[in-house]
Amino acid sequence: MIYDIRTYMCRPGTVPLQLKLYADHGMTPQKRHLGEPVVYGHVEVGKINTYTHIWVYDSQADRETKRAAMMADPDWQAFMQKSREAGHLLTQENQILVAAPWMKK
């Protein structure tokens, strides 16, 4: 099992706007392909103006298959275009965390 940890930094004050954009246009197609995230939240103390979401997959192959299907989805592409046009995002950081053997999905 692996965890895909994705952290985004937004322009100051725009995290709520980006989360609303996602809720209105990105959440449905993303969940259609990836299922429910483990976590989807914003930072309140620490590195502010960021939000993180974590997805769990059976393997790297499972992740690649699901993400390829999502990227091919016209609804997801429309969200990505709206996100680019909004211009809230500054940086993105991705990490793949391999679960310890005793972790269960």
C-alpha positions as CSV (number, residue, x, y, z in Angstrom):
1,M,0.0,0.0,0.0
2,I,1.2,3.5,-0.8
3,Y,0.1,7.0,0.1
4,D,0.2,9.8,-2.4
5,I,0.7,13.1,-0.4
6,R,0.1,16.2,-2.4
7,T,0.7,19.7,-1.0
8,Y,-0.2,22.9,-2.8
9,M,0.7,26.5,-1.9
10,C,-1.7,29.2,-2.9
11,R,-1.4,32.9,-3.2
12,P,-2.1,34.5,0.2
13,G,-5.8,34.5,1.0
14,T,-6.8,32.2,-1.9
15,V,-6.9,28.8,-0.3
16,P,-10.7,29.1,0.4
17,L,-11.2,30.1,-3.3
18,Q,-9.2,27.1,-4.6
19,L,-11.0,24.7,-2.3
20,K,-14.4,26.0,-3.5
21,L,-13.3,25.7,-7.1
22,Y,-12.3,22.1,-6.3
23,A,-15.6,21.4,-4.5
24,D,-17.6,22.8,-7.4
25,H,-15.7,21.3,-10.3
26,G,-12.9,18.8,-9.3
27,M,-14.1,16.7,-6.4
28,T,-16.7,14.6,-8.3
29,P,-14.4,13.6,-11.2
30,Q,-11.5,13.0,-8.9
31,K,-13.5,10.8,-6.5
32,R,-14.9,9.0,-9.5
33,H,-11.5,7.7,-10.3
34,L,-9.5,7.7,-7.0
35,G,-12.2,7.1,-4.4
36,E,-12.2,8.9,-1.1
37,P,-9.1,10.7,0.1
38,V,-7.6,9.8,3.4
39,V,-7.2,13.5,4.2
40,Y,-8.1,16.7,2.4
41,G,-7.4,19.8,4.5
42,H,-5.8,23.2,4.8
43,V,-3.0,24.3,7.1
44,E,-4.1,26.5,10.0
45,V,-0.9,26.7,11.9
46,G,2.5,26.3,10.3
47,K,3.1,26.7,6.6
48,I,0.0,28.8,5.9
49,N,-1.6,29.3,2.5
50,T,-1.2,25.6,1.8
51,Y,-3.5,22.6,1.6
52,T,-2.8,18.9,1.5
53,H,-4.6,15.8,0.3
54,I,-3.6,12.2,0.7
55,W,-4.8,9.3,-1.4
56,V,-4.2,5.6,-0.8
57,Y,-3.4,3.0,-3.5
58,D,-2.7,-0.7,-3.5
59,S,0.5,-0.1,-5.5
60,Q,2.3,2.3,-7.8
61,A,0.7,0.5,-10.7
62,D,-2.8,1.0,-9.2
63,R,-1.9,4.7,-8.7
64,E,-0.8,5.1,-12.3
65,T,-3.9,3.3,-13.7
66,K,-6.3,5.4,-11.6
67,R,-4.6,8.7,-12.3
68,A,-4.3,8.0,-16.0
69,A,-8.1,7.4,-16.1
70,M,-8.7,10.6,-14.1
71,M,-6.4,12.7,-16.4
72,A,-8.4,11.4,-19.5
73,D,-11.7,12.4,-17.9
74,P,-13.1,15.6,-19.7
75,D,-14.7,16.7,-16.4
76,W,-11.2,16.6,-14.7
77,Q,-9.7,18.4,-17.6
78,A,-12.3,21.1,-17.3
79,F,-11.5,21.6,-13.6
80,M,-7.8,21.7,-14.4
81,Q,-8.4,24.5,-16.9
82,K,-10.5,26.5,-14.4
83,S,-7.8,26.1,-11.8
84,R,-5.1,27.4,-14.3
85,E,-7.3,30.3,-15.2
86,A,-8.0,31.2,-11.5
87,G,-4.2,31.4,-10.9
88,H,-4.4,30.6,-7.1
89,L,-1.7,27.9,-7.1
90,L,1.9,28.8,-6.7
91,T,3.7,25.5,-6.0
92,Q,2.9,21.8,-5.7
93,E,4.8,19.1,-3.9
94,N,4.2,15.3,-4.2
95,Q,5.5,12.5,-2.1
96,I,4.9,8.8,-2.3
97,L,4.9,7.2,1.2
98,V,5.2,3.4,1.4
99,A,3.1,1.9,4.2
100,A,4.7,-0.2,6.9
101,P,3.9,-3.9,6.5
102,W,1.4,-3.9,9.4
103,M,-0.7,-1.0,8.0
104,K,-4.1,-2.0,6.5
105,K,-6.1,-0.2,4.0
